[in-house]
Structure formats: structure tokens, C-alpha cells
Amino acid sequence: MSETQDQKSFFKRHWEGYKEFWAERFSFLENYSRVLNPEKPLPHWDSSVVEDFIASDPVHGPTLKTAREAAQFGAAGAVLGAVTTAGYCWKYSRSAHGAALAFGFGAVTGSCFGLEVANHWFQLYRLDTMAAQMKFYEWLQNRA
């Protein structure tokens, strides 16, 4: 039983319009649907599998290696940011919930700052890291 246009509520009619509007704006997400919603799950991989890909692909391998090194900057920034902001908060306020919130906020901002440093350190703005990661996923699927 389908509803006619008159029977639909005001909100339902507008929701369908907004849904179509945003679906057009985010249509680029369909490019990644094979990775986000694969037909069969990707096989498990570890660092040795990634090293095999880096050695086998002379174009995207070095880019993926650089992106993995940049992720370590983000992790180090997250740890450093979380510990320092929570430490300062605990030192000056002795508030457990404040220190916990500062820990979370420091981790997020430290990670962002660390990734930005890595972006400039490794000059990631010159590389297409997303293409390298997509090639790795394709290689991983074909390998299985």
C-alpha cells in the first residue's frame, strides 16, 4: 500500500526531499562502497602483508609506506597530548572528571596536530594516499 502525496505528512515529504538533496552531494561515497560494504569481508592482514604489497607495487607501495609512517606521528601526538593535558588538569584542579575530559580532548587535538606535522614532514600533500590505500585493498582482495 503506497501513500499518495496528499496522505504523506509534512515532515515525510520534506525528509524525502532532503534525502535526495544530500544523496546527490555525497554521491562520491559510492566510489568507496566496495571497501565500506564489500561482498565478502577482507582477509586479515598484518604488517608483513603490507610489506609484501610495498615491495610488489613500485608506484603505490612507497606512498603507502609513507602514510603508515605518518600514522605513527598521529599516535605519538595523541599520547603526548592526552598525557600532558590530563596532567596539567590534574595538577591544577584535582578533578577526576576534568582530567578524564582533558585526556580525551588532548588525545584528539594531539592526534590532529601530529598528523598535520606528519603531513608537512613527509610532504603528504604531494602524494595520493587514498589511491595507494585503495590499491592495497584491491591487491588484498585479489590475493585472497
N, C-alpha and C positions, 0 to 999 in steps of 0.2 A: 504494500500500500504506500504509494508515494504522495507526498504532500504537494499541493499546488502552492503557487507563490503567495496567494492570499492567506492560506492556512498557516504558513510559517510565521513564527514570531519575529518581532522586530530584530531581536538580538541574533537569531539564527540566520536571517537574511544578511545582516551586516557581517557576521562571522565568516560566512562563505565568501563574501567579497574580500575580506581581509586575508583569508587563507589563500585565495588565488593571487592576490597582490603580492604577498610575501613569498609564495612559491615561485613567482617569476623572478623576484630579486635574489633568491637563494638557489637558483637553478644550477649554479656551479657545483653545488654539493652532490649532484647526480654523478659528476665525474669521479667521485670518491666512493660511490655506493658499493663498488666491487670490493673495496677494502673495509668499509664500515659494516657492510652486511653481506659477507661472502656466502656463496652457495654451500661451500664446505669450509670448516674452520682451518685457519692457517696452522701448519705443523709447528711444534715447539722448536725454538731456536735459542742458541746461546752465543757467546762471543766467538766461538770457533767457527760457527756457520757464517757469522758476519765477516770474519776474517777471510773465509773462503770466497765470499762474494767480492770483497775488496780486491782480492788477488785476481779474480776472474774477470772483472769488469774494469778496463783501463780508463773509462770515461767517468762513470758514476761512482766507482769504488773510492777514489781519493776524496770525493765530495762527502760521501757517507762517513768516511773515517774522520774527516774534519768536523762534521756535525756531531759525531759521537764524542769527540774531544770537547766540543763546545758545551755539550750537556753536562760534562764534569764541572765546568765553570759555574753553571747554574746550580748544581747540587752543593758545591762548596759555598757559593753565595747564600744559599738557603740556610745552611748550617750556621754560617758566620752571622747572618742577620738575625736568625732566631735566637741564638745564644746571647748575642750582645744586647738586643732589645729586651729580652726577658731578664737578663742580668741587671741592666740599668733600672728596669721597672721594679724588680725585687729589692734592689739596693735602696731605692729612694721611697718606695711606698709600702713594702712588706705586704702587698696584696696578692694573694694566690690567684684570684680570678683575673686580676690585671696582668700578672706575669704570664698567665696562660694566653690571654688575648695578645699580649705583646709578642709572645713566642710565635703565634700563628701569623701575625702581621709582619713580624721580622722575617719569617721564612718566605713569605710571598714576595715582599719587597727585595729581600736579598737575592732571591732566585731571579727576579726580573733584572736587577742590577748586574748580577753575574752573567746572565745571558746577553745583556747589552754589551758588557765588557768583551765577552767572547765574540760577539758579532763584529766588533772592531778589531780585536786581536787577531782573529783568523780571517778577517775580511769576508765574512759570510754573505754580505750584501752583494758580492760579485758572483756567488755560486747559487745554483738552483738546488737547494737541499731537498725540497719537496719532490722534485723529479727523481733524485737519487733514492729517496725512500720508497717511492712508487716502483722504481725499477727493482729495488731489493725485494719488495713484496711480490712482484711478478716473478722474479727469479726463484723465490722461495716456493711459490705455488707450482711453478714448472718443475722444480726439483723433486717435489713430493710425488 
